[in-house]
């Protein structure tokens, strides 16, 4: 899943993956939580969900690029 985020241009935004005990997994982009395994029934995300999360990362990257270009 992390590779999907990096492929989306994740080196332009802060991505934090927080694994924890008892299968806890949270993903943050620029400090905003975009995924919490506990909130999604403790299921490993399916491919479609990973694609949705990747799209969120890509949107953040595109916004960061636009902001940088405006400066």
N, C-alpha and C positions, 0 to 999 in steps of 0.2 A: 504494500500500500504506500509506503514512504517513497518508493521509486516512482510510482505514479505521480505523486505530488512534485517531486523534483523534475520529472519530465515535463510537467505543466509550467515550469519556470520558477519552481520553488526557491531558487537561489536569490530571487529578488524580493521575497517576503520572508518573514520569520515563521518557521514551521516548527512546532514542538509536539512531539509524540510522547505522551506520559503513560508508560506501562506501570502497573502496580500489582499488588497482591490480589488473589482471587479473581484473576482475569480482567482486572480493571484496565481499560484502555481509553485514553482521551486524546483528541487531536485539536490543537489550537493553531490558528493562523493569525499572526500579528496580535496575539493576546486574546482573540475571540475563539471560544470553543465552537468547533464545527461538528464534532463527533464525540459521543460518549457511549461506549458499549453498554453500560448499565442502563442508560436511558432508551436503548434500542433492543431491550429484551435479552441482553447478554449473549447475543448471537454475533458471530464473526460476520463482518459486512460482506454481502454478496457482491458480485461484479458490478451490477447496476448501481448499488450504493457507493461503491468505490468510484465509479464514473461520476456520480453526482458530486462527491466530495472533491474530486479532481477538477470539476467545472468551477466549484467555489474557489479553489486555489487559483485557477486560471483567471477568473474574474478579478481576484485581488491583485494578481500580477499585472493584468491589463490596466487596472486603476493606478497602480504604482508607476507603470510606464507612462501613462497619460499625465500624471502629476509631475513626473520628472521632466517630461517634454514641455510642459507649460511653464516650468521655471526657467 
